[in-house]
C-alpha cells in the first residue's frame, strides 16, 4: 500500500520544519501557519491512512484515494529528504564551529559572531530552506484534500462491526467441518483429556480463580486452532458443563464488548448496559456457582495495557463453579503466558505444528476428491501430482484445504500440473488469513516488518544488523531513557513473538508463506527487480525501497532511474566491477540514499 511508511515521520516533519524555519523572518508567519494547520489535520490524515493500510487493495471506486495516498507519500518524502540534507549541514556546521570555538579566547567575540550570523540569516535566502518551504507548501496542499475521504473511514467502521458480528455468529455455533480432523488426533486427545481432568487433583489454593483451569492452543495462522476447538466444542464431552460460551475476540477489543458477547450467549439477548461495573455484576450473576466452558478465539494482544483489559474481562468469571475451563487460541506464547498471569495459573499449552507430508496429502485429497466415489486410473495420476504439490505447502492445513479446493475445480492432469508449476500460494483465501499477521500490527512495527520484504525468500538475517537498518531509515520511535538500539530490539522481539520471524540457529528468517504474502501486499512500497520478469516496468520511479536480485548486469543499469531511493538491497552474482560501475551512477542519481545492503 502507498501509505505504509507515512505515519511515523509526519510529526517529525512538522516539528523539525518549525525548528529550522524559526529564524527565517521572510517565511516564518506564512509557513508556520501552514505547519500548524497541517498538525491540526494530522488525526484525520492518520485515520484515512489507517483505513487504507487495512485494505488488500484500493477498489476501483476509490482510485482517487490511491492517487491521493501517493501524492501524500511523495510530498512527505520530499520534505523528509530536504530535512535530511539540512540536518547533515547542521552537523557539518557544528563540527566547523567547534574547531573555531577552541581557538577563540574571548566570549564577546563568540557572541558578536552569533549575532551577525542571525542578522545575515534574516536577510539572506538560503536555497535549502527555500526547498523546505516549497516542500511544506506541497505537503500542506495535498493534506487539505483529506476531508474528501473521511466518509470511507466512517463506512469502514460500520462494515467492520457488521463483519465482526457475522464472524462471531458463525463461530459461536461451533459447527464442525464434515471431514474428520486430519493429523490432529493427538492434539484433540490432549485437549479432551484436559477437559475431563479432575481439578481436585490440582492445588486449589485460596486465589480468586481457584475454580478455573486454563489451556492455550498455540500455532501459526492457518494451523487449524479454531477448527480443532470447533470439533471439541460440539463433542458430547462438553455436555457436562452448565454453560458454554464461544467468543471471537477482535483486535483492539473493548472489555465491555467481550463481556457483552458472553452475556448475549447466556441470556440470548444483547445487554443494554453502559458502565463496566454493571457488566461485571450481570456476568457474575449468570455464572455464579455454575461450571462453564469458555473459548476465547484468536487472541492477538499481549502488552501490559492489554493484560489490564483482560483482568477486567475475566474478573466476574471468578464466581464460576468448580471445574470451569477456559480455552484460548493464539499465535504466540506470550499471549498464553499473559492469560496464565492474569488468573494466577501455570501456563499450559497445546502447540499445533505443521502437518506431516502424508497428513497434508490426505487433507488435500479429501478436498480435491470430495464426492468422488470410484477413483479412476487418471485419479491415481492426480494423486501423484498432489504428492508433489504438498511438498510446497509447508504443512499448512489452511494451504492444503485451499489448494484442494482449487484442484477440485478440474480433475484434469493438465490443470493439476498447471497448479503444481504455478505460484501455489497466490490465492486470496491464504493471503487474507496471513495478511492478518501484519495488518493488526501498530504502524511502527508494520513499517519494520514490511521493510523485511526486501530480503529474498529464505534469506537469513541477524537481529542486531536489522535493528541498525531500521534505525538508519527512521523507523524506530525514540523513548525517554532508552537507546534506539534497545527500542529496536524490543520491536524485533515482538515480531518474533508474533511468529512473523522464525529462529534459524543464531539468525532469523521469514516463513515462506508469510514472505510471499507480505511481499505481494507491500509490493508498491518495497519494489523488486529480478531476472525472470520485466519488473522494472511495474515499479514507480519515485519508489523509496528497492531490492535487486539478479545475475544480469543490464538490470543493474536500470537502478539509476530510481532517483528517490532511501534504501537499496543488491543481491548480484556477477563481477565486482559491474557492481562498482553501477554504484558510481547510483550515487550520482540518488541523493537521498540512506542504506545500501550488499
PEBELZI-V541849 format. One record per residue. N is the residue number from 0. PSI is psi in degrees with one decimal (NA if undefined). Layout:
{{N | PSI} {N | PSI}}
//
This chain:
{{0 | 151.7} {1 | -6.0} {2 | 1.9} {3 | -31.1} {4 | 17.1} {5 | -46.7} {6 | -44.3} {7 | -24.7} {8 | -2.8} {9 | -52.0} {10 | -36.0} {11 | -43.6} {12 | -44.3} {13 | -49.7} {14 | -45.3} {15 | -37.8} {16 | -42.6} {17 | -37.8} {18 | -44.7} {19 | -29.0} {20 | -1.3} {21 | -28.3} {22 | 6.8} {23 | 92.3} {24 | -39.5} {25 | -34.9} {26 | -8.7} {27 | -51.5} {28 | -51.1} {29 | -48.9} {30 | -35.1} {31 | -40.6} {32 | -40.4} {33 | -39.9} {34 | -39.1} {35 | -39.9} {36 | -35.0} {37 | -40.7} {38 | -37.5} {39 | -35.6} {40 | -9.9} {41 | -45.1} {42 | -38.9} {43 | -40.4} {44 | -44.9} {45 | -36.2} {46 | -44.1} {47 | -41.0} {48 | -41.9} {49 | -40.3} {50 | -47.1} {51 | -36.5} {52 | -18.4} {53 | -1.6} {54 | 138.3} {55 | -38.4} {56 | 151.3} {57 | 129.3} {58 | 163.0} {59 | -36.1} {60 | -26.7} {61 | 28.8} {62 | -26.4} {63 | -33.0} {64 | -44.4} {65 | -41.5} {66 | -42.7} {67 | -39.6} {68 | -41.8} {69 | -38.2} {70 | -42.1} {71 | -45.5} {72 | -44.2} {73 | -40.3} {74 | -41.9} {75 | -45.7} {76 | -36.3} {77 | -46.9} {78 | -41.3} {79 | -38.3} {80 | -42.7} {81 | -42.8} {82 | -36.7} {83 | -44.0} {84 | -40.3} {85 | -39.4} {86 | -40.4} {87 | -43.8} {88 | -37.0} {89 | -44.3} {90 | -41.3} {91 | -40.5} {92 | -38.3} {93 | -40.4} {94 | -42.6} {95 | -44.7} {96 | -36.6} {97 | -36.9} {98 | -39.5} {99 | -39.4} {100 | -36.1} {101 | -22.9} {102 | -8.2} {103 | 122.4} {104 | -29.1} {105 | 128.4} {106 | -35.9} {107 | -36.9} {108 | -39.2} {109 | -43.7} {110 | -44.0} {111 | -41.0} {112 | -42.3} {113 | -41.1} {114 | -41.9} {115 | -40.1} {116 | -42.2} {117 | -40.0} {118 | -42.1} {119 | -40.1} {120 | -33.8} {121 | -25.4} {122 | -24.4} {123 | 140.7} {124 | 110.7} {125 | 121.1} {126 | -32.5} {127 | -38.5} {128 | -32.1} {129 | -39.7} {130 | -37.6} {131 | -42.1} {132 | -42.9} {133 | -37.7} {134 | -39.9} {135 | -43.3} {136 | -39.3} {137 | -44.5} {138 | -42.3} {139 | -41.6} {140 | -41.3} {141 | -41.6} {142 | -27.1} {143 | -17.5} {144 | 2.0} {145 | -30.7} {146 | -25.5} {147 | -16.0} {148 | 5.0} {149 | -27.3} {150 | -29.2} {151 | -38.2} {152 | -44.3} {153 | -45.0} {154 | -37.5} {155 | -38.2} {156 | -44.2} {157 | -43.7} {158 | -39.8} {159 | -42.2} {160 | -42.0} {161 | -39.6} {162 | -39.7} {163 | -39.4} {164 | -42.4} {165 | -43.4} {166 | -41.5} {167 | -45.5} {168 | -39.0} {169 | -41.1} {170 | -28.2} {171 | -31.8} {172 | -24.8} {173 | 20.8} {174 | 135.9} {175 | 150.4} {176 | 158.5} {177 | -38.8} {178 | 153.5} {179 | 162.5} {180 | 124.3} {181 | 123.0} {182 | 6.6} {183 | 19.4} {184 | -42.2} {185 | -45.4} {186 | -38.8} {187 | -42.3} {188 | -40.3} {189 | -43.6} {190 | -40.7} {191 | -42.8} {192 | -38.3} {193 | -39.3} {194 | -37.5} {195 | -2.5} {196 | 135.5} {197 | 113.6} {198 | -15.5} {199 | -17.8} {200 | -7.1} {201 | 148.7} {202 | 123.5} {203 | -40.8} {204 | -165.2} {205 | 12.6} {206 | 167.8} {207 | -38.1} {208 | 33.0} {209 | -21.3} {210 | -2.9} {211 | 138.9} {212 | 151.8} {213 | 135.7} {214 | 132.8} {215 | 134.6} {216 | 115.5} {217 | 134.7} {218 | 160.9} {219 | 160.4} {220 | 136.5} {221 | 7.0} {222 | -7.2} {223 | 24.3} {224 | -49.3} {225 | -41.7} {226 | -43.1} {227 | -47.7} {228 | -27.0} {229 | -42.6} {230 | -45.9} {231 | -38.6} {232 | -34.0} {233 | 1.0} {234 | 152.9} {235 | -28.6} {236 | -25.6} {237 | -3.4} {238 | -15.1} {239 | -12.5} {240 | 140.9} {241 | -35.3} {242 | 144.8} {243 | 135.0} {244 | 134.6} {245 | 115.2} {246 | 122.2} {247 | 119.8} {248 | 123.6} {249 | 161.5} {250 | 149.9} {251 | 43.6} {252 | 161.7} {253 | 133.1} {254 | -42.1} {255 | -35.5} {256 | -40.2} {257 | -42.9} {258 | -38.5} {259 | -37.6} {260 | -43.7} {261 | -45.2} {262 | -35.8} {263 | -36.7} {264 | -40.3} {265 | -36.2} {266 | -2.0} {267 | 19.4} {268 | 149.8} {269 | 130.6} {270 | 145.6} {271 | 75.0} {272 | 161.4} {273 | -49.1} {274 | 145.9} {275 | -36.6} {276 | -36.6} {277 | -39.9} {278 | -44.3} {279 | -47.7} {280 | -42.1} {281 | -47.0} {282 | -37.9} {283 | -43.1} {284 | -36.1} {285 | -37.4} {286 | -1.7} {287 | 117.2} {288 | 14.3} {289 | 141.0} {290 | 116.1} {291 | 157.3} {292 | 120.9} {293 | 125.3} {294 | 121.5} {295 | 105.9} {296 | 130.2} {297 | 61.0} {298 | 129.7} {299 | -39.8} {300 | 145.0} {301 | 11.9} {302 | 168.1} {303 | -40.4} {304 | -30.1} {305 | -31.5} {306 | -40.5} {307 | -33.3} {308 | -39.1} {309 | -30.7} {310 | -38.0} {311 | -35.9} {312 | -44.9} {313 | -18.1} {314 | -48.6} {315 | -18.5} {316 | -13.5} {317 | -20.0} {318 | -1.5} {319 | 163.5} {320 | 163.6} {321 | 133.7} {322 | 6.7} {323 | 149.8} {324 | 142.7} {325 | 126.0} {326 | 131.4} {327 | 135.0} {328 | 136.6} {329 | 163.8} {330 | -11.8} {331 | 144.5} {332 | -31.0} {333 | -33.3} {334 | -42.9} {335 | -42.2} {336 | -40.8} {337 | -46.5} {338 | -40.2} {339 | -39.4} {340 | -37.9} {341 | -43.9} {342 | 13.1} {343 | 50.3} {344 | 160.2} {345 | 138.6} {346 | 122.8} {347 | 131.5} {348 | 139.8} {349 | 118.4} {350 | 132.8} {351 | 112.5} {352 | 179.1} {353 | 151.6} {354 | 153.3} {355 | 158.8} {356 | -40.5} {357 | -34.1} {358 | -41.2} {359 | -40.2} {360 | -42.2} {361 | -39.8} {362 | -42.5} {363 | -48.8} {364 | -34.9} {365 | -29.9} {366 | -38.9} {367 | -36.0} {368 | 20.8} {369 | 127.0} {370 | -5.7} {371 | 114.1} {372 | -40.3} {373 | 86.9} {374 | 132.7} {375 | 179.8} {376 | -35.6} {377 | -37.8} {378 | -30.3} {379 | -37.9} {380 | -39.1} {381 | -38.6} {382 | -35.1} {383 | -40.3} {384 | -40.0} {385 | -34.8} {386 | -33.4} {387 | -36.5} {388 | -44.0} {389 | -21.1} {390 | -19.7} {391 | -0.2} {392 | -3.9} {393 | 31.3} {394 | 12.7} {395 | 117.0} {396 | -38.1} {397 | -47.3} {398 | -40.0} {399 | -42.6} {400 | -44.2} {401 | -46.5} {402 | -37.1} {403 | -40.5} {404 | -36.2} {405 | -42.5} {406 | -36.3} {407 | -23.5} {408 | -29.1} {409 | 105.2} {410 | 61.3} {411 | 136.7} {412 | -40.3} {413 | -42.7} {414 | -44.3} {415 | -37.0} {416 | -32.4} {417 | -42.2} {418 | -44.4} {419 | -39.9} {420 | -3.5} {421 | -179.5} {422 | 98.8} {423 | -24.8} {424 | 0.0} {425 | 69.6} {426 | 134.2} {427 | -38.8} {428 | -41.0} {429 | -48.0} {430 | -38.7} {431 | -32.0} {432 | -50.4} {433 | -30.3} {434 | -29.3} {435 | -31.8} {436 | -32.3} {437 | -17.5} {438 | -34.8} {439 | -6.8} {440 | 148.3} {441 | 160.2} {442 | -43.3} {443 | -36.3} {444 | -36.9} {445 | -38.3} {446 | -45.3} {447 | -43.0} {448 | -45.1} {449 | -38.4} {450 | -30.5} {451 | -11.9} {452 | -12.6} {453 | -27.3} {454 | 148.4} {455 | 160.5} {456 | 138.8} {457 | 5.6} {458 | 131.5} {459 | 140.1} {460 | 156.1} {461 | 139.4} {462 | -51.1} {463 | -38.7} {464 | -43.6} {465 | -40.1} {466 | -39.4} {467 | -36.5} {468 | -46.0} {469 | -42.6} {470 | -41.8} {471 | -30.6} {472 | 2.1} {473 | 22.1} {474 | -17.4} {475 | 126.7} {476 | 126.4} {477 | 149.9} {478 | 134.8} {479 | 132.9} {480 | 2.5} {481 | 143.9} {482 | 158.6} {483 | -34.1} {484 | -39.8} {485 | -40.7} {486 | -46.4} {487 | -36.3} {488 | -37.3} {489 | -40.4} {490 | -48.4} {491 | -45.1} {492 | -35.7} {493 | -42.5} {494 | -32.9} {495 | -43.8} {496 | -33.3} {497 | 10.2} {498 | 24.3} {499 | -22.1} {500 | 137.8} {501 | 139.3} {502 | 132.0} {503 | 98.7} {504 | -124.8} {505 | -8.5} {506 | -172.4} {507 | 161.7} {508 | 164.7} {509 | 137.6} {510 | 140.9} {511 | -43.0} {512 | -45.0} {513 | -40.9} {514 | -46.3} {515 | -44.7} {516 | -46.7} {517 | -39.4} {518 | -38.5} {519 | -41.5} {520 | -38.9} {521 | 19.0} {522 | -31.9} {523 | -16.9} {524 | -42.7} {525 | 91.6} {526 | 152.6} {527 | 129.7} {528 | 120.9} {529 | 171.6} {530 | -34.6} {531 | 14.8} {532 | 160.1} {533 | 61.9} {534 | -26.2} {535 | -25.7} {536 | -20.3} {537 | -4.9} {538 | 130.2} {539 | 142.0} {540 | -9.6} {541 | 11.3} {542 | 142.2} {543 | -23.0} {544 | 118.8} {545 | 132.7} {546 | 128.6} {547 | 119.5} {548 | 101.0} {549 | 160.5} {550 | 6.3} {551 | 116.2} {552 | -24.6} {553 | -33.3} {554 | -39.3} {555 | -37.2} {556 | -15.1} {557 | -16.1} {558 | -35.5} {559 | -15.3} {560 | -14.4} {561 | 91.2} {562 | -2.0} {563 | 20.6} {564 | 136.6} {565 | -31.2} {566 | 135.9} {567 | 123.0} {568 | 124.9} {569 | 113.8} {570 | 90.5} {571 | 131.4} {572 | 9.6} {573 | -156.5} {574 | 154.1} {575 | -31.7} {576 | -38.7} {577 | -43.5} {578 | -48.1} {579 | -42.9} {580 | -41.6} {581 | -40.6} {582 | -35.8} {583 | -47.1} {584 | -34.6} {585 | -43.9} {586 | -31.3} {587 | -39.2} {588 | -32.9} {589 | 90.4} {590 | -18.2} {591 | 10.0} {592 | 125.4} {593 | -24.6} {594 | 128.7} {595 | 122.9} {596 | 117.0} {597 | NA}}
//
